[in-house]
Amino acid sequence: MEQTAREVIFRGRVQGVGFRYTTCGIAGKYDLTGFVRNCPDGSVEALMQGSANAIDLCLKEITDHFGGYVRDVTVNQVPVNPRYTSFQIAY
């Protein structure tokens, strides 16, 4: 299976609502690697690595779960970083 990586920025009311913890759990279900972290501007950044289909399904589940909180999602293709072997919350 070919690996791909995407940097995702979630904007809206995404801090203080369990967003990172829930995102980490959902990403684990799809066997993704990378991280999720809060940003100083109030957004949340995630690096998601895995199959393109798994990333798409993960993003759909996250946005469905936090539908009332997520105002905007920006997704950028980035190079795969082999440093990440699991999905974790970064601080």
N, C-alpha and C positions, 0 to 999 in steps of 0.2 A: 504494500500500500504506500503510495507516494505521500510524503509529508508536506504540508504547507503551513505557513504561519501568518497570522493576522494580528495587527494591533487594533484594538477596539477601544473607543472612548465613548463612555455612557455619560450623558448630561441629563440633568433634571434633579429630582429629589432622590439622589442615589447614595447619599451618605447618611448614616444613622438609622438605617432601615433594615439592616442585616444583608445588605447587597453583596458584600464581599464573601461572607460566609456561605450564602445561598449559591452564589456564582461558583465558588470552589466546589461545592457538592455536586452541582449540575455538571460542571466540566469533568469531574471524576467519573460520572456515569458514562461519558462519551470517550473516556480514556485519552483526554487531552493533557498536554503538558504546557507549562507556562506559569503565569501569575496573574493576580488581580490586586490592585492597590488604589487607595484614595489619592487624589491629587489636590494640591493646595487651592486650586480654583473651584473646588466643590464637585468636580467630575470624578469618575472612576475609570482607570485605565486597566485593560487586560491584554495580555499576550496569550493568544490561543494557538497551539500547535497540534496538528494531527491531520486526519484526512479532511478534505474540503467539505465533504458531506457531514462529518461529525461536527465540525465547527459551525456549519449552517444550522444544524439541528439544535446545537447548544445555544446559539444566539437566539433562535426562535423561542426556545423554552425560557430563557432568561427574560426576554422582552415580554412574553406572555405572562410570566409570573409577576413581573414588576410593571405591568402595563400602565398603571396609573402614576407611576413614579418616573419612568423614563420619557424624557422629552425629545431626545435626539441621540442617534447612534452613528458614529463615524467609524468606518472600517477601512484599514489600509493593509495591503499586502506587504509583508516584510520578510527578510531572509529567516530561515529556520535557525534557531540557536540551540545547538546540541547540549548546552549547559543545563537545560531544564529537562529533568527526567520524571517529574511529577508536576501536578498543578498545586500551587500554594498561594497563600495570602502573603503579600509582601508589605513591608512597613517602611 
